[in-house]
Amino acid sequence: MSIYLALLLSVVGIILLVKGGDWFVDAACDLAQMAGIPPFIIGATVVSLATTLPEMIVSVIAATGGKTEMAIGNAVGSVTANTGLIMALAMLFLPMAVERSRYMKQCLLLVGAASVLFAGSQSGSLSLWASVVLGLIFVGFMTVNVTAARHDMAGAAGENRSGKNSVWKDILMFVIGTVCIVVGSDLLVDGGSAVAAAAGVPERVIAVTLVAIGTSLPELVTTLTAIRKREASLSIGNIIGANIIDLSLILPVCSIVSGQELPVSAQSAGLDMGACLVITAFAMASILLYKKAGRVQGAVCLVLYAAYLAISM
């Protein structure tokens, strides 16, 4: 396969992922409301999980195909890109004061997940104890989400979207969205692997750049929309939540699907997971210590991310 065809397949895969993700999330929310699920539960669980589905499917498909470098690079690289690029852009163009109590638990869970992943991968594979702890972090995050959402929704009437579309149209869009995500993920994994082979670039590098940034496009679109609408908290909260799910759910699931401890190369364990931990810890610490997401923090995150990409190349 030529590098141009491989790039084309990767781009088509990204487009299918983004559009399929949109359709999937909208249909899932409509169907959940039709089933009588409270709005705060939908926002806290259905939306959070659905928006990370592209990363999940890409990594699972890669893991089942024996492409563990792609699976790990996508999951960890997406978190690094979300923080070092996308959140950094939000800090630069939409600095905001942060209510520490609102973000404390999520920030600590995110740093905890990155730390566990780094420590649990230094032996050459994702250890069983790390997978268990990451699973507990995921459960803790969902619990925090539901509790916070119940508090925010207390006494408020949720938005009713059930009449917007017929149930059959929602089911159709749900199925189409799911198919687009799966097909797009498969194209992105195959295209990314072919690009790496044709260009002589390690598969890990393609995973932490092209594939990771591609699967992070929903978060990028959300951030750009938040910047345009001057809604900084929407962007920061969305990225932190997506990152926690990426770290605490995707790789343990990949390990379960592959039927063994997930092999982790020395470069992935040291460079990729180390960069993810450093950039994440800096961003979360600056938010909690200084109670703001400002331009200086954003600029530093961008510099750290650029340095990481330069070293990776």
Protein Blocks (a to p, Z undefined) as FASTA:
>chain_A
ZZklmmmmmmmmmmmmmmmmmmmmmmmmmmmmmnopafklmmmmmmmmmmmmmmmmmmmm
mmmnopamlmmmmmmmmmmmmmmmmmmmmmmmmgcdddfklmmmmmmmmmmmmmmmmmmm
mnopacfklmmmmmmmmmmmmmmmmmmmmmmmgopacddfklmpcfklmmmmmmmmmmmm
mmmmmmmmmmmmmmmmmnopafklmmmmmmmmmmmmmmmmmmmmmmmnopaklmmmmmmm
mmmmmmmmmmmmmmmmnopacdddfklmmmmmmmmmmmmmmmmmmmmmnopacfklmmmm
mmmmmmmmmmmZZ
